[in-house]
Amino acid sequence: MKTGKPAAGKADKLPKILIGSGLALLVIGFIVLSKANRMADNWAGFAAPFLLLAGWIVIAAGLWKQEK
C-alpha cells in the first residue's frame, strides 16, 4: 500500500543538493567579487552581490526543506 510519501533516499538528497549548490554559489560569488574594481562598476561588481544573495537563499531553502 502506497502512502504518497517520496522514497527516503530521494527526500534525503534534495536538501543536500540545495545546500551544496548554495555553497558553490557563495564560493563563485566571492571569487567574482575579488575581480571587482574599487568602484564596483565592472561586470564583477554587478554580478557578485546577486551570486552571493542567491547562494544564501538556496542554502536557506535547503535547510528549510530539511526540517519538513
LODO-968445 format. One record per residue (C-alpha): residue in three letters; chain; x, y, z. Coordinates in nm, 4 decimals. Example, Ala and Ser with C-alpha at 12.3 -4.5 7.8 and 13.67 -1.06 7.14 Angstrom:
<sites>
SITE,Ala,A,1.2300,-0.4500,0.7800
SITE,Ser,A,1.3670,-0.1060,0.7140
</sites>
This chain:
<sites>
SITE,Met,A,0.0000,0.0000,0.0000
SITE,Lys,A,0.1445,0.3391,-0.1027
SITE,Thr,A,0.1296,0.6257,0.1422
SITE,Gly,A,0.2139,0.9040,-0.1043
SITE,Lys,A,0.5458,0.9826,0.0650
SITE,Pro,A,0.8580,1.0007,-0.1508
SITE,Ala,A,1.1241,0.7376,-0.1108
SITE,Ala,A,1.3569,0.8062,0.1797
SITE,Gly,A,1.6604,0.8251,-0.0481
SITE,Lys,A,1.5219,1.0973,-0.2709
SITE,Ala,A,1.3864,1.3007,0.0196
SITE,Asp,A,1.7275,1.2996,0.1856
SITE,Lys,A,1.9199,1.4030,-0.1263
SITE,Leu,A,1.7374,1.7244,-0.2161
SITE,Pro,A,1.8385,1.9299,0.0896
SITE,Lys,A,2.1993,1.8188,0.0494
SITE,Ile,A,2.1959,1.9149,-0.3184
SITE,Leu,A,2.0460,2.2536,-0.2365
SITE,Ile,A,2.2955,2.3260,0.0403
SITE,Gly,A,2.5856,2.2140,-0.1781
SITE,Ser,A,2.4649,2.4284,-0.4658
SITE,Gly,A,2.4275,2.7249,-0.2336
SITE,Leu,A,2.7812,2.6816,-0.1051
SITE,Ala,A,2.9074,2.6626,-0.4633
SITE,Leu,A,2.7241,2.9866,-0.5448
SITE,Leu,A,2.8831,3.1533,-0.2427
SITE,Val,A,3.2315,3.0442,-0.3463
SITE,Ile,A,3.1728,3.1624,-0.7032
SITE,Gly,A,3.0300,3.4886,-0.5706
SITE,Phe,A,3.3378,3.5582,-0.3602
SITE,Ile,A,3.5696,3.4696,-0.6484
SITE,Val,A,3.3786,3.7061,-0.8767
SITE,Leu,A,3.3816,3.9713,-0.6020
SITE,Ser,A,3.7600,3.9550,-0.5957
SITE,Lys,A,3.7593,4.0613,-0.9632
SITE,Ala,A,3.5587,4.3790,-0.8959
SITE,Asn,A,3.7367,4.7133,-0.9187
SITE,Arg,A,3.7286,4.9755,-0.6405
SITE,Met,A,3.4148,5.1460,-0.7680
SITE,Ala,A,3.2434,4.8121,-0.8458
SITE,Asp,A,3.1318,4.9455,-1.1834
SITE,Asn,A,3.2526,4.6484,-1.3882
SITE,Trp,A,3.0737,4.3194,-1.4567
SITE,Ala,A,3.2091,4.1587,-1.1393
SITE,Gly,A,3.0845,4.4414,-0.9197
SITE,Phe,A,2.7405,4.3982,-1.0722
SITE,Ala,A,2.7204,4.0161,-1.0637
SITE,Ala,A,2.8817,3.9351,-0.7274
SITE,Pro,A,2.6036,4.0641,-0.4984
SITE,Phe,A,2.3424,3.8654,-0.6898
SITE,Leu,A,2.5518,3.5474,-0.6729
SITE,Leu,A,2.6094,3.5894,-0.3001
SITE,Leu,A,2.2447,3.6592,-0.2293
SITE,Ala,A,2.1345,3.3654,-0.4425
SITE,Gly,A,2.3760,3.1400,-0.2545
SITE,Trp,A,2.2304,3.2351,0.0834
SITE,Ile,A,1.8742,3.1919,-0.0452
SITE,Val,A,1.9488,2.8445,-0.1834
SITE,Ile,A,2.1168,2.7408,0.1439
SITE,Ala,A,1.8146,2.8645,0.3395
SITE,Ala,A,1.5831,2.6697,0.1086
SITE,Gly,A,1.7897,2.3564,0.1659
SITE,Leu,A,1.7757,2.3983,0.5423
SITE,Trp,A,1.4033,2.4705,0.5328
SITE,Lys,A,1.3385,2.1657,0.3164
SITE,Gln,A,1.5403,1.9509,0.5553
SITE,Glu,A,1.3187,2.0372,0.8514
SITE,Lys,A,0.9971,1.9171,0.6893
</sites>
